[in-house]
Amino acid sequence: MTNDTQYHKFEAAGLGRAPFRFVGHEHRTYQACPGAPIQVGGSCDYCGTGISDFYWIQDADGKRFKVGCECVKKLGDKGLVKQVAEAKRKVDREKRHARERVRLDELDALLDEGGIEAELLEHPHPMADSGAFFASLTLLDWVGYMMQNAGTSGRLRVLTKLRKVRKAARQ
């Protein structure tokens, strides 16, 4: 007697035959014309929800299909969940670094502007209230220190501070 019971949700959905394995990630979006909103690039083959991050899965016969990361989480297939979670972390990290790069480029552009140094000399060091040492320093000293010694998050704090200084100067 054979057991025809399907034990994997992807099998039950007709997406293929177990075992399944993660084979790649793709980010896809769609824009009808310039100026139109950017939309998701496709839909999950399992649930039909619109997705822009495709996690490609391959079945035992080599058939490939795309799903969103949330559908993989619902399966209970620990191996597949782990593989997709790892890929998602990598994709999220790459997206975060790209966003940070844009902001760091903005910081570089602000620091290259003429007159910024004179403007920063007019403002006290952010820790001027902390003691005599910092009271004698300026915002320019802080920016110089941060740009030389801080990592990405510290440099992004510098950008935030410079934006506030610029905004206050325009008012």
C-alpha positions in Angstrom: 0.0 0.0 0.0 1.4 3.4 -1.0 0.9 6.6 0.9 -0.2 9.3 -1.5 -0.5 11.9 1.2 1.4 15.0 0.3 3.5 16.2 3.3 4.9 19.5 2.0 2.8 22.6 1.5 4.6 23.4 -1.8 3.6 19.9 -3.1 0.0 20.4 -2.0 0.0 23.7 -3.9 1.2 21.9 -7.0 4.5 23.7 -7.2 6.6 20.6 -7.4 7.9 17.5 -5.7 9.9 17.5 -2.4 12.6 17.9 -1.4 12.9 21.6 -2.2 15.9 23.8 -2.0 16.7 27.5 -2.2 18.5 28.4 -5.4 18.7 32.2 -5.4 17.3 35.7 -4.8 16.2 38.4 -7.3 14.9 41.9 -6.7 12.4 43.0 -9.4 10.2 46.1 -9.7 8.1 47.6 -12.4 7.5 51.2 -13.4 5.0 51.8 -16.2 6.7 55.1 -17.3 9.0 57.7 -15.8 7.4 59.4 -12.9 4.9 56.6 -12.3 5.0 54.8 -9.0 7.4 51.9 -8.7 5.5 48.7 -8.1 6.3 45.1 -7.2 7.7 43.1 -10.0 5.7 39.9 -9.7 3.7 37.7 -7.4 4.4 34.7 -5.1 3.7 31.5 -6.9 2.4 30.0 -3.6 0.0 32.6 -2.3 -0.3 35.2 -5.2 0.8 38.2 -3.1 2.7 40.9 -4.9 6.4 40.7 -4.2 9.6 42.5 -5.3 12.0 40.2 -3.6 11.8 36.8 -5.3 13.2 33.8 -3.4 13.7 31.1 -6.0 13.0 27.5 -5.0 13.8 24.4 -6.9 12.0 21.0 -6.5 13.5 17.5 -6.8 12.8 17.5 -10.6 14.6 20.8 -11.2 11.4 22.9 -11.6 11.9 26.5 -10.3 9.3 28.8 -8.8 9.4 32.1 -6.8 8.0 32.8 -3.4 8.2 35.6 -0.8 10.1 35.2 2.4 7.0 35.2 4.5 5.5 32.1 2.6 8.7 30.2 3.3 8.5 31.0 7.0 5.0 29.5 7.2 6.1 26.1 5.8 7.8 24.6 8.7 10.6 23.4 6.5 13.5 24.4 8.8 16.2 23.9 6.2 14.5 26.0 3.6 13.5 28.7 6.2 17.2 28.9 7.3 18.5 29.3 3.8 16.0 32.0 2.8 16.5 33.8 6.1 20.2 33.9 5.5 19.6 35.3 2.0 17.2 37.8 3.3 19.7 39.1 5.9 22.3 39.5 3.1 19.8 41.3 0.9 18.7 43.6 3.7 22.3 44.4 4.6 23.1 45.3 1.0 20.1 47.5 0.8 21.0 49.2 4.1 24.6 49.8 2.9 23.3 51.3 -0.3 21.0 53.7 1.6 23.9 54.6 3.9 26.2 55.2 0.9 23.7 57.8 -0.5 23.6 59.6 2.9 27.4 59.5 3.2 27.8 61.0 -0.3 25.4 63.8 0.9 27.7 64.3 3.9 30.8 64.5 1.7 29.0 67.0 -0.6 28.1 69.1 2.5 31.6 69.1 3.8 33.0 70.1 0.4 30.7 73.2 0.2 32.5 76.5 0.6 31.9 78.3 3.8 30.9 75.3 5.8 33.9 75.5 8.1 33.2 79.1 9.0 29.6 78.2 9.8 30.7 75.3 12.0 33.2 77.5 13.9 30.2 79.6 15.1 28.6 76.6 16.9 29.7 75.0 20.2 30.9 71.5 20.5 27.9 69.1 21.1 29.4 68.2 24.5 30.2 71.8 25.5 28.1 71.5 28.6 30.0 68.5 29.8 33.1 70.3 31.1 35.8 72.8 30.6 37.7 70.8 28.0 34.7 70.6 25.5 33.6 74.2 26.3 36.6 75.5 24.4 35.9 73.4 21.3 33.6 74.1 18.3 31.3 72.1 16.1 34.1 72.1 13.6 36.4 70.3 16.1 33.7 67.6 16.6 33.0 67.1 12.9 36.8 66.7 12.3 37.1 64.2 15.1 34.1 62.2 14.0 35.1 62.1 10.3 38.5 60.8 11.3 37.5 58.3 14.0 33.8 57.4 13.7 32.3 54.6 11.8 29.2 54.8 9.6 26.7 55.5 12.3 28.8 58.2 13.8 29.3 59.8 10.4 25.5 59.7 9.8 25.1 61.5 13.1 27.4 64.2 11.7 25.1 64.5 8.7 22.1 64.9 10.9 23.8 67.6 12.9 25.0 69.4 9.7 21.4 69.3 8.3 20.1 71.0 11.5 22.8 73.6 11.3 22.0 74.3 7.6 18.3 74.4 8.3 18.8 76.9 11.3 21.0 79.1 9.1 18.3 79.3 6.4 15.6 80.4 8.9 
